């Protein structure tokens, strides 16, 4: 018989908050774990590099992590592991997001002077051992939260930065528990934490509503699908007998298709909301701005366990794709070009562009399911 899971909930809060979890001897109190995790960033024993004054100028002084900080850090990590192992699957989405947030806070506390691979920078003596244990723990969490017998193509928990080696790829404010596309395209783009003053719009218009952001990879998809749709329009025009020439149809297509380097355009979504799409890029000088590496990540194919990105590059390279080294934006690739889509908070119920749901509600009622006869 499986050990029952008990959740103690506070129904005075909206939505209700689970304040205590019990599974046999495993007991977790949210308030206690919350306080412990949030206290690590300001812990007096946390390692840091300080600039100190010395005779004749300044010098760099390394303060190594204390044993007390280490014990506190791994105790918090153990409690998070207990949650993900015993309670995560049975919990509701709101509480899952709170525990993922705690993991994000813990990852911020894990940004320490542990750049052991760089001899020019001071690093704690335990830096390499910490990095290996830390990354293994994140891998374990990813395995725990994945469905049984299923290995996720992309991890839902990623380290804020590479700890075992230098990396030119920065994930910015990626949030634990969300897939890469969700970081940008969920409402308000939770993983895109570049502040508004560091976002450079080509045209500033209609940015007051909640937004979604299409990163460079998504722009490449939009551009390819637009080119494909335009080619199909050309074929339809050549076979059409309704009196519209190919030039006319392509001209109309171009009027309604968005170009990734074009001016803002406004449209009404099928839900009746007014949306404004426009191009932007984060200030390249901002520390947390998303960045992409140029060229191939593994040109010699020597990585023993390539991720999906490296595998995609290798397949494209051997298939002879010329632009495999990355999407070439019309305005260049030195900046991380994006598209912002802002939505108005009000719904225009009278708009002609909105879908008449009542009209199509019975569209499939008369469809018959034909069962294939066994031969």
N, C-alpha and C positions, 0 to 999 in steps of 0.2 A: 504494500500500500504506500502510495506517495505521501510524503510529508505535506500536510495542508499549508497553504499560504494565507497568512492573516494580514490584512491591511487596516490600520486605524486611520480614519479619515475625519477631517475637520469640515463639517458641512456649513459652518458659518461663513466660510470663504466661497466665492463664486468664480470659477468652478471649484468643487470640493478639492481639498489638498490632502494627500496622504502624508500624515506626519510620522507614521511608524510602520515598519515592515517586519514581519516575523515569519521565519521558516525554520522550525526546529530550534537549534541553538543560534541560528543566524538572526540577529536583531539589528535593525538600522533605524536610527532616529534622524529624520531629515534635518532638523534644526542643528543637531550636533555636527553632522557631516558638513552641512552648509557653512557653519562657523569655522570649522577646522580648515576646509579647503580655501575659503576666502582669506584666512589669516596667513597663508603661506607666502603670499607676495610681499608682505611687510614683515616677515619673520626676521628677527635680528641675526639669525645664523645663516641666512641665505647668502650664497656666494655672490660676489660682485667685484668689478674692477673700478678702482677709484683713482682719480688724479690728485696727487698730493704735492704740496710745495716742499722743495728741498733746497739746499744751498746752491745757488746758481741757476735756479729754474724750477721745473716741475718734473715729476716722475710718476710712473704708473705703478700702483700698488694693488696686488691681488689679495682679496679676502676669500679664502676657501670656504665652502659650505661646511657648516658644523655638523656633528653627529646628531644633534638635536633636530636640526632641519631635515636631515636625511630620514630620521625615524618618523618625523611628522609627515613628510612627503609620501613615503611608502605606506604608512598607515592609512592615509587618505586614498591612495591608489588601491589598496586592498579592500577598502569599504566600497569603492566604486565597482571593483571586480565582483564583490559579493552581490551588489545590486544587479548588475548585468547578468550574472550567472543564475540567480534565484528568482528575481522579481521582474526583470525587464519584460519578458514575453507576456506576463499576465497583467502588466500595468496599462493604464490608458495613455493616449498620445500626449496629453497635457503634462502628465508627470514624467513621461519619458523625456520630453523636451527639457524639463528642469534638470534632470540628471545629466543629460548631454551638455547642458550649460555648465554644470559643475565640472565636467570633464574639460570643457574649454578653459575654465578658470584655472584648473590644475595644470593645463598645458602652458598657460601664460607663466605660471610659477616655475615651469621646467626650462624656461629660457635663461640659461646660466652661462658663466664663463667656462664653457667646456669645448672650445674649439681646439682640441688637442692636435688636430692635423696641421695647424698653422703654427710653425715655430716662432713666428714673429708676434704672436699674441699670447698673453698670459692665460694659462688654463689650469683648472683644478687637477690635482694628481689623479683623482677618481673619475675624470671626465669620460674616458673611453668606456670604462665599466658601467657607469651610469647610462650612457647613451645606448649601449647594447641591451641592458635590462629594460630600459624605458621603451625602446622600439619593439622588443619582444612582447612587452605587456600590451602595447597597443594592438599588435597582431593578434594576441590572445583575445582581446575584447572584440575585435572584428569577427573572429571565429565563433565566439559565444553568441553574438547577436544575429548571426546569419542562420537562416532556417536549417534544420537538420538535413544533411546530405547535399546542401547547396552552398557552393562557394561564390560569394558575390564577385562580380566582374570588377567592381570598383569598391574599395574599402569605404565604410561610412565614417570611420575615424582615421584622421591623418595627422601626422606630427606637424606642428606649426612650421618647422624647418628641419632639414636633414641634420641629424646629430652625429652620424658616423662619417660623413664626408661633406665637403662644400657643395653647394648647389646654386645654380643660377635661376632656378624656378622658385618663385615666391607665391604662396597660396593666399597671402593677404589675410583677410578675416574669415576664412572658411570655418563654418560651424560644424561641430561634430553631429553626426546623425543624418546629415543631408548629403544627397548625391551632388556631384559637381554642377550639373545643370540647375539643380534646385537652389544652389547658392546665389545664382543670378536671377532666375526666373520666377521664384516664389515672390509673393507680394512684398514690396519694399527691399527685395534682394538682400536677404539676411547675411550672406557671405561677402557682400561687396561693401566693405566698411571704409571706403574712401570718403571723407567728409565733403559736403557740398561745395565748400570753397576751394577744394582741390580737384573738382570736376570741371573740365574745360569743354564747354559746348560750342559747337561751330555757330549755332544760332540759339539764343536763349529764348525759349517760348514754351509756355504751358508746363512748367516743371513743378507745379504746386501740389499735384496729387500723388498718391502712392504709385511707385514705379517698378518696372521690371527692366532688366538690363541684359542685352544680348552681347556676350563677349565675342572676341575675334573668331573663335571656332564656329559660333552660331551664325555670324555674318557670312562665313564661307559657305555654310549650308544654304542660307537665304539666297546668296548670289548664284550658286549652282542650280537650285530649284527654279529661280527666275529665268536663267538661261535655258533650262530644259523646257519650261512652260512657253517661253518665246518661240523656241524651235517647233513645238507642237502647234502653236498658233499659226506659224508659217505654213505648216503642212495642211492644217484645216482650211486655211485661206485658199490654198492652191486647189483644193478639191471642192470648195464651196461654190454653190450656184445661186446664192442669194443676192448677187449684185455687188457685194463688198469686195474691193480689191485687196490684195495682200498688203499693199502699202498702207491702206486705210486701217486694216485690222491690226497691223503691227504698230501703227501710230497710236491707236487707241490703247493697245496693250501697254505701250511705253508710258502713256499718260497716267495709268493706274498702278504701275509697278514702281516700287520704291528702290532707289539706288542708294547703296551704302554710303556714298559720299554726297548725297543730295541734300536739299533743304528740308525742313520739317514738313510733315504732312499730317492732316487730321482726318480721322475716319470714325465711323460709328460701329462699334462691335455688335455681334449678334445679340448681346444682352442689353443693348440700348445705351451703353456708356460711350461718351466721347473720349477718344484716345488720341494722343499726340505722340508721334514717333520722330526722333531726331538723333543726330550723331553727336558723339562726345568722345573724349579720352581722358583718363586720369593724368594729373600732372606727373610727368616722368620723374621729377625730382622728389616726389613724395615717397617716404620710406615704405608705406604699405600699399603702394600702387601695384596692381597685378602686372606681371611681366611674363614674357615668353622667351624661350631660348631660340636662337637663330641656327639654322642648319639642322643636321641630323643628330639625334640624341645618342645613337650607337652606330656610327657609320660602318664599323668593321664587324658588327654583329657578334660581339664577344661577350655580351651580357648573358650569363647562364640562365637567369630567370627574368626575361624581359616582361615589362608590364604591357597593357593593351596599347598604349601610345607607341612604344618601341616596336611592338609587333606590327602595328598598322604601318609604321614607317618602312619596316623591312619588306612587307608584302607589296606596298606601293612602289618601292625602289626596284624590286625584282619584276614587277609588272610593267616597268618602264614609264611610270608617271613622271612627267618633267617637273611638275611643281610640288614634288613630294617634300621639299625642304620647308614647306609652310605656305600658308595662305598669304598671297600678296595683295594687301589693301591698296586701292587706288591712290591713297595719300601717303603710302609708304608703310614700313613695318617697324620703324623705330619706336612708335607710340602704340599703346594698347588700345586700338580703336574699338568702339562699342556703339551700340544703339540703345537709347533710352526710350521706353514706352510708358508714358504717364497716363493714368486714367482718372477721369472726373469722378467725384463721389456721388453725383446725382445720376439718375437714370431717366433718359428721355423716352417716355412710354409712347409718344406719338410719332416717333421717327419711323420713316419708311424702311430704313435699313435693318431694323430689328426683326428677328424671325417671329412669325405668327405661329406660336407653338400649338395653339388650338387647331389651326388649319391642318397641321401635319400630325396631330396626336393619334389619328386612326390610320395612318399611312400603311402600316404593316398588319393591321388586324385581319385582313382577308388572305394573308399569305398562308399557304398550306405547306407543312413540312412533309416532304416526300422521302420516305425511308427506302434506302437502296435494298433491293431484293438480293438475298444471298444466291450466289450462282451454284 
